C-alpha cells in the first residue's frame, strides 16, 4: 500500500513556523511591503504578529499564501 502525499501544503506546519521562515527568508521590511499590516510595519516581533494573525483571518491567509508560494518556488 502506497502512502499518498498530503495535498495540503500547510498540513502539520504551525503559524509560528511559517512566520519565522518568512522573516528569515525575506525580513520584516519585505513582509511589511508585501502585506501592509501594522504588526509588520512598526516594531515587529513574532509574538505580536502571531497574536494579530491568529485573530485576523484575511491577514493569516495572505501570510500562508506567501509561505506556500515560497515553498513551491524552492522545489
C-alpha positions as CSV (number, residue, x, y, z in Angstrom):
1,X,0.0,0.0,0.0
2,X,1.4,3.4,-1.1
3,X,1.3,6.4,1.2
4,X,-0.4,9.3,-0.6
5,X,1.4,12.7,-0.2
6,X,-0.5,15.3,1.6
7,X,-2.3,17.7,-0.8
8,X,-2.5,20.5,1.8
9,X,1.0,22.1,1.9
10,X,0.0,23.7,5.3
11,X,-0.7,20.4,7.0
12,X,1.4,20.0,10.1
13,X,3.0,23.4,9.8
14,X,2.4,25.9,12.6
15,X,1.7,29.6,12.0
16,X,4.8,30.3,14.1
17,X,7.0,28.2,11.9
18,X,5.5,29.9,8.8
19,X,6.2,33.4,10.2
20,X,9.7,32.5,11.3
21,X,10.5,31.1,7.9
22,X,9.2,34.2,6.1
23,X,11.1,36.5,8.4
24,X,14.3,34.5,8.0
25,X,14.0,34.4,4.2
26,X,12.6,37.9,3.5
27,X,12.8,40.0,6.6
28,X,10.2,42.3,8.2
29,X,10.6,45.1,5.7
30,X,9.7,42.9,2.8
31,X,6.8,41.4,4.7
32,X,5.5,44.9,5.6
33,X,5.6,45.9,1.9
34,X,4.0,42.7,0.7
35,X,1.4,42.6,3.4
36,X,1.0,46.1,4.9
37,X,-0.2,45.4,8.4
38,X,0.9,47.4,11.5
39,X,2.4,44.4,13.3
40,X,4.9,44.0,10.3
41,X,5.5,47.7,9.9
42,X,6.0,49.1,13.4
43,X,8.3,47.3,15.9
44,X,7.6,43.9,14.5
45,X,8.0,40.8,16.7
46,X,7.0,37.2,16.1
47,X,4.8,37.3,19.3
48,X,2.8,40.4,18.3
49,X,2.4,39.3,14.8
50,X,1.2,35.8,15.8
51,X,-1.4,37.4,18.1
52,X,-2.7,39.5,15.3
53,X,-2.6,36.8,12.6
54,X,-4.5,34.3,14.9
55,X,-7.3,36.8,15.2
56,X,-7.4,38.1,11.7
57,X,-8.3,35.5,9.0
58,X,-7.6,37.7,5.9
59,X,-4.1,38.5,7.1
60,X,-3.3,34.9,8.1
61,X,-4.4,33.7,4.7
62,X,-2.1,36.2,3.0
63,X,0.9,35.1,5.1
64,X,0.1,31.4,4.5
65,X,-0.2,32.0,0.7
66,X,3.1,33.8,0.7
67,X,4.7,30.9,2.5
68,X,3.2,28.3,0.2
69,X,4.4,30.2,-2.9
70,X,7.9,30.4,-1.3
71,X,7.9,26.6,-0.7
72,X,6.7,25.9,-4.3
73,X,9.4,28.2,-5.7
74,X,12.1,26.4,-3.6
75,X,11.3,23.0,-5.1
